[in-house]
């Protein structure tokens, strides 16, 4: 009987602790814009896949990217040619943005919960260069290497600078710390992965390690 009472007391304590544990907050909404167009009578429509979080008709979002950040209201959501009131992570959608004009939205921008995503023109990162049999280069790259850096499928022109003492990076070399300066502001987050391309060829990959104001 004494053992049973002890077990019941332990179970009660565990249940109470579980009840008091804070519920984790859902991740903030983010959608990378794949395409945008204007429909007369409806407004600007942005298409893409919801990367995280969820969105409902009537919610306010920020359009973040190479242009000044702009606020818009979700006036409608379409998914699989059907009008829906909500979309969540993994859904491929088209959203109608009230408060925007033609040209305000373009590929490479993101729609995000206000205040959660910022743009940067300079980052620190580590990069891996692919070897030629992996589709990469057959020759090394040198300091001030100019390339296209792709975040979420959209490319941004950038210049890659090496740390002091590093003259070149050879194909197959991994984890080299670099600094990248972009020509235009890029919506990017710490820890985000990216690829490095030359024309249509992917020659490397990387991960953001720091964001520089």
C-alpha positions in Angstrom: 0.0 0.0 0.0 2.8 2.4 0.9 4.5 1.7 -2.5 1.2 2.4 -4.3 0.8 5.7 -2.5 4.4 6.8 -3.5 3.7 5.9 -7.1 0.5 7.9 -7.1 2.3 10.9 -5.5 5.0 10.8 -8.2 2.4 10.6 -11.0 0.5 13.5 -9.5 3.6 15.6 -9.4 4.5 14.8 -13.0 1.0 15.7 -14.1 1.1 19.0 -12.2 4.5 19.8 -13.7 3.3 19.1 -17.2 0.2 21.3 -16.7 2.4 24.2 -15.6 4.9 23.8 -18.5 4.6 26.7 -20.9 3.2 26.0 -24.3 5.8 26.7 -27.0 4.9 29.6 -29.3 4.2 28.7 -32.9 6.9 29.8 -35.4 6.3 33.1 -37.1 4.8 33.1 -40.5 7.1 33.2 -43.5 6.6 32.7 -47.3 9.3 33.1 -49.9 7.8 34.9 -52.9 8.2 32.7 -56.1 6.2 35.0 -58.4 4.0 38.0 -58.3 1.5 39.5 -60.7 -1.3 42.1 -60.9 -4.9 41.1 -61.6 -7.2 44.0 -62.5 -10.0 44.3 -60.0 -8.2 42.1 -57.4 -4.8 43.6 -56.9 -1.3 42.1 -56.4 -1.1 38.4 -56.0 2.1 36.7 -54.6 2.6 33.0 -54.9 4.9 30.6 -53.0 5.1 27.9 -50.4 4.5 28.7 -46.7 7.8 27.9 -45.1 6.7 28.1 -41.5 3.8 29.3 -39.3 0.4 30.0 -40.7 -1.6 32.9 -42.2 -5.3 33.8 -42.3 -7.3 36.2 -44.3 -7.2 39.6 -42.7 -3.7 39.1 -41.2 -1.0 41.8 -41.6 2.3 40.9 -43.1 5.5 42.6 -44.1 7.0 42.4 -47.6 10.7 42.2 -47.0 13.5 42.2 -49.5 15.5 44.4 -51.9 12.9 47.2 -51.7 11.9 49.1 -48.6 9.9 47.0 -46.3 6.2 47.5 -46.8 3.1 46.4 -44.8 0.1 44.7 -46.5 -3.1 42.9 -45.5 -4.0 39.4 -46.7 -7.2 40.0 -48.6 -7.5 36.5 -49.9 -5.8 33.1 -50.0 -6.1 30.5 -52.8 -4.8 27.0 -52.8 -5.3 24.3 -55.5 -7.7 26.7 -57.3 -9.9 27.0 -54.2 -10.4 30.0 -51.9 -9.4 29.2 -48.3 -9.3 31.2 -45.1 -6.0 29.9 -43.8 -2.8 28.4 -45.0 -0.1 26.6 -43.0 3.5 25.4 -43.4 4.0 23.3 -46.5 1.0 24.8 -48.4 1.6 26.2 -51.9 -0.6 29.3 -52.1 -1.4 32.5 -53.9 -2.2 35.4 -51.6 -3.9 38.7 -52.5 -2.2 41.6 -50.9 -4.3 44.7 -50.1 -2.3 48.0 -49.7 0.2 47.2 -52.4 0.7 48.3 -56.0 2.1 46.7 -59.1 5.8 46.4 -58.8 5.8 46.4 -54.9 6.3 42.6 -54.8 8.8 40.4 -56.7 10.6 37.1 -56.5 13.3 37.1 -53.9 11.2 38.9 -51.3 9.5 37.2 -48.4 6.1 37.7 -46.7 6.6 37.6 -43.0 5.0 38.3 -39.7 5.8 41.9 -38.9 9.1 42.5 -37.1 10.4 38.9 -37.6 12.6 39.2 -40.7 15.2 41.9 -41.6 17.4 42.6 -44.6 21.2 42.7 -44.6 23.8 43.6 -47.1 26.7 41.9 -45.3 26.9 38.5 -43.6 29.5 36.0 -42.3 29.2 32.4 -43.4 31.0 29.1 -43.9 31.1 27.7 -47.4 31.8 24.4 -49.1 33.1 24.3 -52.7 32.0 21.3 -54.8 34.5 19.3 -56.8 34.1 19.0 -60.6 32.7 15.5 -60.4 29.9 16.9 -58.2 29.1 19.6 -60.8 31.4 22.2 -59.2 34.5 24.0 -60.4 37.8 22.4 -61.5 39.8 25.5 -60.4 40.0 27.4 -57.1 38.3 30.7 -56.3 40.2 33.8 -55.1 39.5 36.7 -52.7 36.8 39.1 -53.8 35.1 36.3 -55.7 31.9 37.5 -57.3 29.0 35.0 -57.6 25.2 34.5 -57.2 24.2 33.5 -53.8 20.8 31.8 -53.7 18.5 32.0 -50.6 15.2 30.2 -50.9 15.6 29.8 -54.6 16.2 33.5 -55.4 19.7 34.7 -56.4 21.5 37.8 -55.1 24.8 39.1 -56.5 27.5 39.1 -53.9 31.3 39.4 -53.4 32.9 36.8 -51.2 35.9 38.0 -49.1 38.4 35.6 -47.5 39.9 35.9 -44.0 43.5 37.1 -43.6 46.0 34.6 -44.7 43.7 32.7 -47.1 44.7 33.3 -50.7 42.3 30.8 -52.4 39.7 28.1 -51.8 40.0 24.9 -53.7 37.2 22.7 -55.0 36.4 20.1 -52.3 37.4 22.4 -49.4 34.8 22.6 -46.7 33.8 24.9 -43.9 35.8 28.0 -44.9 34.8 31.1 -43.0 34.1 34.0 -45.4 32.3 37.4 -45.5 29.8 38.2 -48.2 28.7 41.6 -49.3 25.5 41.9 -51.4 24.7 44.5 -54.0 21.2 44.8 -52.7 19.6 44.1 -49.3 18.7 40.4 -48.8 16.1 39.0 -46.4 18.2 36.5 -44.5 18.4 34.8 -41.1 21.2 33.5 -39.0 21.8 29.8 -39.6 20.1 29.9 -43.0 21.5 27.7 -45.7 22.3 28.9 -49.3 23.9 27.8 -52.5 26.5 29.4 -54.7 26.0 29.4 -58.4 27.8 30.4 -61.6 25.2 30.8 -64.3 23.1 27.7 -64.0 25.7 25.6 -62.3 25.7 25.1 -58.5 29.4 25.2 -57.4 29.0 25.4 -53.6 26.8 25.7 -50.6 27.0 27.5 -47.3 25.5 28.5 -44.0 25.0 32.0 -42.4 26.9 32.3 -39.2 26.4 36.0 -38.4 24.4 39.0 -39.6 26.2 42.3 -39.9 24.3 45.6 -39.7 
